Amino acid sequence: MKRRWLLAVVVLLLAGCGGGSGSPATRTSSVEQAVKRQLERGLMTSQPRTDQGSSPVTHVRQIHCSTMSGKAFSCEVILGNGAHRRVTARERSDGEVVVG
């Protein structure tokens, strides 16, 4: 009985370790979402909506970020019109993502 209880405690302790900043995949995903939001906001400002709606160039179709080092990321972006852009992003200590 004590052995099962001890095993359960060990499993719970191991499961709780390292939960502070999330897994690298989760962190990269949240960086990608933040970069997408910032890029689309900037694109909408530079190319405002027309009567026909927004142009494909104002939307991010696909984004993939990879860690360069620590909290610095390199992101490959494909816009709605097929144009490619590469941007850098950095995650600040407060969790805010800065593009550029």
N, C-alpha and C positions, 0 to 999 in steps of 0.2 A: 504494500500500500504506500509506504513512504517513498519507495523508488519511483512509482508512477507520479506521485505528487511532485517530486523533485524534477523529474523529466518534464512535466508540464510547466513548471516554473522556468526551467532553462529555455524551453521553446519560446515562452512568452518574452523572456528577456532578450533572446536573440532576435525575435521579430521586431522588438521595439528599438533596437540599436540602429543608428544611422538614419533616422527618419527626419532629421532637421531640414536638409535642403532637397530631399527627394532624390530619386534615381537619376542618373545622367540622361536617360531617354526622356523622362518626364520634364526635366529642366530644359532640355533642348526643345521639346514640344512647346513649352510655355514661352520660350524665347522666340520661336517661330511665330506663334500667335501674336506676340507683342510687336515683332518686326512687321508682320503683315498689316496690323492695325495702323501703325505709324506710316508705313509706305502708302497705304490706300488713302489715309487722311491727307497726306501731302499731295498725292496725285489728284484727288478730288478738288483740292484748293487750286492747283495749277491748271486744271482742266475742268471747270465747273460743268454741272449737269445742263443739258440742253432740253428742248421740248421733246426730243426723241428718247430721252433717258440718258444714262451715263454711258460713256464710250468704253470699249473693252480695255483701253490703255489705263483706265483708272482702277482696274481690279487686278489683284494678284491671283493668278490661276494656280500656281504651284510654288512652294517654297521648301527649301531643305537647308538647314543650318548644321554645321559641324563645329565642334569645339576646336579652337586654335590653341588656346592655353588658358588654364584657370577659368575665368569668367568671360573670355573673349571668344567670339564666334564669327565664322565666315558663312554667309548665307547666299545661296544661288536662288534667284527669283525669276520666275517666268510670269510675265504679265498676260492679261487677257488677250492681247493682240499677238502674242507669241514672242515678243521682245524679251531678251535675257538681260538681267542685271546681277551684278555681284555686289553685295554690301557687307559691311562689318557691323557687328553689334557687340555691346559690352553690358553685362549685368552688374549694376552697382550694388554696393553692400546693402542698400535698403530694398533690393529686389527689382527696382526700376530698370528697364532695358533702354539703352541709348543706342540709336542707329547712327552710323557715320564715323 
